[in-house]
């Protein structure tokens, strides 16, 4: 992409990016910082944008990923999940924009879970562990892990009720 095309893309998605940033971080100054940081990241990803079929979806997806990283407490994230944002975006951005946005809706729903529910739900649904293995890894009784998974699943259903 040429510099002008990248600049045009950044300006085109800026209103959407600003809305996304404001949803993730409530502080207006922090949201503006996140938008500016996003623009710098997009400039640095010019070569990646050339290889994606839908650069607009990729750029919007990158903002969601950056927003999630800005609010997620590091201690509650499994190490494997920390690196999935960019890989997910690169893989999904080759499809249509609606599939990217749906995938990001699921990620946002997960991110709205309290950390004690999020970690159990992520290990079971995201990483594919059995509930018993999840309980062992977290040092929880199996029954408590099952209860947390059930509660997380109910909350996810509520958050994604309009998703279908």
N, C-alpha and C positions, 0 to 999 in steps of 0.2 A: 504494500500500500504506500502511496505517496504521503508526504507530510500533510498536504492539503486534505486528502481523503481521511486520514486519521483524525485531523482536527475537526472535519465535518462530522465524522462519526461521534466524536466526543461531545460536540455541541448538540447533535441530534438526540442523544440519549441522556443528556444532562438533567432534564426535568425528572425523568424516571429515576436516575441515579440519586438525585437529591431526595426524592420521596423515600427511596429505599434506605438511604443513610439516616433519615429522620426517624424511620421506624425502628432501626436497630439501636441508635443512640439518641437519647432524649435531649441531650445538651446541644443547642443549635451550633455552638462553636465547634464542638467535637464532630458534628455532622458535616460541617463545612470542611473541616480538616480531612475527614474521610473522603469527601468528594474530590478534593484536590489531590489526595494521595492516590485515589483511583485513576485520575487523569494521568498522573505520572506513570502508574503501572501500565496503563493502556499504551502510552507512548513506548514503554520498554518492551511491549509485546507485539510490536508491529509485524514482525516475521511470523508469529503465531497467527495473527489475524489474516495474513495472506493465505494460510493453508486451511482455514475453517470455511465451511460452506455458509455459515451465518454469523458474520462478525458481530452484528448487533446483539444477537442472543448471547454470544460469548462475553461481550463487554458487560451486559446486564448481569449475567451469571457471575462474573468476576466481582461485581459490586456486592452481590448477595454473599459470596464467599468472604469477602473482606469485612462485611458487616457482622457476619457470624463470628469471625475471628476476633473482632473488636469487643464483643460482649461475652464470649464464652470463657468461663474461668478455666485456666490451664490445668489445674489440679483434677478437674472432673472429666477431662477428655482422655480416652485411651490413646496411647501413642500412635497406633495405626491410623486413627481417624484424623489426626492433625494434618496429614499430608494428602488427604483425599480430595480436598477442594479443587485444586488446579487440574488434577487428573480427571476428575469427574467432568469438569467443564470442558476440557479438551475433547473428551469422548462424546459428550452429549451435544456439544455445539455443532457437530457435524450433521445433526438432525434438524427438524423444524423447531421454530422458536417455542411453540406451545409445549413440546415435550421437555424442553429445557426448563421452562417456567413451572411446569408441573413437578418436575424433579426437585426444583428449588422450593416449591410449596411444601413438599414432604420434609425437606431438610429444615425449613423454618418451623414446621410443626414440631419436629424433634427438638429443636433448639428452645422452644417455649416450655418444654417440660422442666420441672425442677431437677436439679442435678442428681438427686438420689434415685429418681425414676429414669432419667435420661441414660445414665450409665448402664442400668440393667437392660433397658429397651434396646440400646445401641449394641450391646454385646450379643443379645439374642437375635434381634432382627437385622442389625447392620453387619455384625461379624460372623453370625451363624453358630454361636455357641449354644449348647444345651443349657437349660435353666440350671441343672445341677452343676455344670462346669462354671457357669456365671457365678452362682452362689459361692462355690469354692474359691474362685479368683478374687471375689470381693470380701470373703470372710463372713458371709451371711448364712443364716440357716436357709435351707432350700425353700421352706414355706414362706419366709419373708421375701425372698427373691421372686417367688411366684406371685405373691401379693403385689409387689411393686410392678412386675411386668403387667399384671392385669390392670392395675390402676393406670399405668402408662398407656396401655392399649386403649382403654376407655377414653382417656384424654386425647389421644391421637385421633380416634374416631370422631370425637366432638370437633376438634380443630380442622379436620379434613372433610366434614360432612358435606360441604358444597363442592368438593373436589371432583366428584364423578361427573 
